[in-house]
Amino acid sequence: LYMCAHPGKVLNFMGNEIGQMREWDEKKTCDWFLREMPMHDSFEKLFMELGKLYTKNDAFFEKDYSWESFKWIDADNNKQNLFSYIRRGSTKDFVVVLNFSTNAYTNQQFGVERKGKYKEIINTQWHCYSGTIPNEQKQTCQAIKLEKHNMPYMIEINVPALGATIFEVRHQKPKATQKKEG
């Protein structure tokens, strides 16, 4: 997930999409038989979902080398090993949270730029990816007008151990102003 969601072009070698265990070798075919194993099959499903997310949302590929499409939320949380950032798109923004720790965190707060409803769209610890969280337990939360991480709003989410999650928020259209007659 980190490789697909961070700025810059995605660099993956053949076999990464199935979690190949040996180094890629141009003289050999990929170990496609690994897809018969549940963990490798699950990883391929995650890889396919990330590919769909990447290609369908300009936040991940437009303005890739500009700060317009990327903003750190928290790049300095070395105590919890949590790193978070926003990928900005034309109609949606995405909050990416990476947990490099063996600890899960409940009610973890993150600053966000936009008000609105944040919906979890990928969690690497869902059962469908051989994780520990049932797929039905997708998180949603409403941004609260409370400053956090130098941003005007805040969301509170659960972060899985050794996992990553992506939340999406749609841009809200500005309210039309009414003209006064007379």
C-alpha positions as CSV (number, residue, x, y, z in Angstrom):
1,L,0.0,0.0,0.0
2,Y,2.8,2.4,0.8
3,M,4.4,1.9,-2.7
4,C,1.0,2.6,-4.4
5,A,0.0,5.6,-2.3
6,H,3.1,7.6,-1.9
7,P,4.0,10.3,-4.4
8,G,6.0,9.3,-7.5
9,K,5.5,6.5,-9.9
10,V,4.9,3.0,-8.6
11,L,7.9,0.8,-9.1
12,N,7.3,-2.9,-8.7
13,F,9.1,-5.9,-10.1
14,M,7.5,-8.9,-11.7
15,G,6.3,-11.3,-9.0
16,N,5.6,-8.6,-6.4
17,E,1.9,-8.8,-7.2
18,I,1.8,-12.4,-5.8
19,G,4.3,-11.9,-3.0
20,Q,7.0,-14.0,-4.7
21,M,9.6,-15.1,-2.2
22,R,12.6,-15.4,-4.4
23,E,14.3,-12.6,-6.3
24,W,13.0,-12.0,-9.8
25,D,15.1,-13.7,-12.5
26,E,14.7,-12.9,-16.2
27,K,15.6,-16.5,-17.1
28,K,12.7,-17.9,-15.1
29,T,9.0,-17.5,-15.0
30,C,7.2,-16.0,-12.0
31,D,6.2,-18.6,-9.3
32,W,2.5,-18.4,-10.3
33,F,1.8,-21.6,-8.3
34,L,2.0,-19.4,-5.2
35,R,-1.5,-18.0,-5.9
36,E,-2.8,-21.4,-4.8
37,M,-1.7,-20.5,-1.2
38,P,-4.1,-18.4,0.7
39,M,-1.7,-15.7,1.8
40,H,-0.3,-15.2,-1.7
41,D,-3.8,-15.2,-3.2
42,S,-4.9,-12.6,-0.6
43,F,-1.9,-10.4,-1.4
44,E,-2.8,-10.6,-5.1
45,K,-6.3,-9.4,-4.3
46,L,-4.9,-6.5,-2.3
47,F,-2.6,-5.6,-5.2
48,M,-5.5,-5.7,-7.7
49,E,-7.6,-3.4,-5.4
50,L,-4.7,-1.0,-5.1
51,G,-4.3,-1.0,-8.9
52,K,-7.9,-0.1,-9.3
53,L,-7.7,2.6,-6.7
54,Y,-4.6,4.1,-8.3
55,T,-5.9,4.2,-11.9
56,K,-9.4,5.5,-11.0
57,N,-8.4,8.4,-8.8
58,D,-6.3,11.2,-10.0
59,A,-5.1,11.9,-6.5
60,F,-2.5,9.1,-7.0
61,F,-1.1,10.0,-10.4
62,E,-1.9,13.7,-11.3
63,K,0.6,16.3,-10.2
64,D,2.8,13.5,-8.8
65,Y,5.8,15.7,-8.4
66,S,4.0,18.7,-6.9
67,W,3.0,19.5,-3.4
68,E,-0.5,20.2,-4.7
69,S,-1.3,16.5,-4.6
70,F,0.4,15.6,-1.3
71,K,0.4,16.8,2.3
72,W,1.9,15.2,5.4
73,I,-0.4,14.8,8.3
74,D,2.2,13.4,10.7
75,A,5.7,12.4,9.4
76,D,7.4,12.5,12.8
77,N,5.5,10.0,15.0
78,N,8.4,7.7,15.7
79,K,7.1,6.7,19.1
80,Q,4.1,4.9,17.7
81,N,5.6,4.3,14.2
82,L,2.6,5.8,12.6
83,F,2.9,7.9,9.5
84,S,0.1,9.6,7.8
85,Y,-0.5,11.9,4.8
86,I,-3.2,13.2,2.4
87,R,-3.3,12.6,-1.4
88,R,-5.4,15.3,-3.0
89,G,-7.5,14.8,-6.1
90,S,-9.9,16.8,-8.2
91,T,-13.1,15.3,-6.6
92,K,-11.8,13.3,-3.6
93,D,-9.0,13.3,-1.1
94,F,-7.5,10.2,0.5
95,V,-6.0,9.9,4.0
96,V,-3.3,7.2,4.1
97,V,-2.3,5.9,7.5
98,L,0.7,3.5,7.8
99,N,1.4,1.6,11.0
100,F,4.9,0.0,11.1
101,S,4.4,-1.1,14.7
102,T,3.1,-4.3,16.2
103,N,0.7,-2.3,18.3
104,A,-2.9,-1.5,17.2
105,Y,-4.2,1.9,18.1
106,T,-7.8,2.7,18.9
107,N,-9.4,6.2,18.7
108,Q,-6.2,7.6,17.1
109,Q,-6.6,11.2,16.0
110,F,-5.4,12.7,12.7
111,G,-5.7,16.2,11.4
112,V,-7.5,16.6,8.0
113,E,-8.1,19.5,5.7
114,R,-11.7,19.0,4.8
115,K,-14.9,18.6,6.7
116,G,-17.1,15.7,5.6
117,K,-17.6,12.0,6.0
118,Y,-14.4,9.8,5.8
119,K,-15.0,6.3,4.6
120,E,-12.4,3.5,4.9
121,I,-11.9,2.0,1.5
122,I,-8.9,-0.3,2.0
123,N,-7.5,-1.8,5.2
124,T,-4.6,-4.3,4.8
125,Q,-5.8,-6.2,7.8
126,W,-9.3,-7.1,6.4
127,H,-10.0,-10.8,6.2
128,C,-10.1,-10.7,2.4
129,Y,-6.4,-9.9,2.6
130,S,-5.7,-12.6,5.2
131,G,-5.9,-10.0,8.0
132,T,-7.5,-10.1,11.4
133,I,-10.4,-7.6,10.8
134,P,-13.8,-8.7,9.3
135,N,-14.4,-7.0,6.0
136,E,-17.8,-5.8,7.3
137,Q,-16.1,-3.6,9.9
138,K,-15.3,-0.8,7.5
139,Q,-14.8,2.4,9.5
140,T,-16.6,5.7,8.7
141,C,-16.2,8.9,10.7
142,Q,-17.3,12.5,10.5
143,A,-14.6,15.2,10.6
144,I,-14.8,17.3,13.7
145,K,-14.1,21.1,13.6
146,L,-11.1,20.7,15.9
147,E,-7.5,21.7,14.9
148,K,-5.0,18.8,14.9
149,H,-1.7,18.5,13.1
150,N,-2.0,22.2,12.0
151,M,-5.2,21.4,10.1
152,P,-8.7,22.7,10.8
153,Y,-10.5,19.4,11.2
154,M,-9.8,16.1,12.9
155,I,-10.9,12.5,12.4
156,E,-10.6,9.6,15.0
157,I,-10.0,6.1,13.7
158,N,-8.7,2.7,14.7
159,V,-5.4,1.7,13.2
160,P,-4.5,-2.0,12.8
161,A,-1.1,-3.4,14.0
162,L,1.4,-3.8,11.1
163,G,-1.3,-2.5,8.7
164,A,-2.2,0.4,6.5
165,T,-5.5,1.9,5.8
166,I,-6.9,4.5,3.3
167,F,-9.9,6.7,3.9
168,E,-11.7,8.7,1.2
169,V,-13.6,12.0,1.5
170,R,-15.4,13.6,-1.4
171,H,-15.1,17.3,-2.0
172,Q,-18.1,19.2,-0.9
173,K,-19.6,21.6,-3.3
174,P,-19.8,25.2,-2.0
175,K,-23.3,26.3,-1.0
176,A,-24.9,28.6,-3.5
177,T,-25.3,32.2,-2.3
178,Q,-28.7,33.7,-2.7
179,K,-29.0,37.1,-4.4
180,K,-31.0,39.7,-2.6
181,E,-33.5,41.5,-4.8
182,G,-33.9,45.2,-4.7
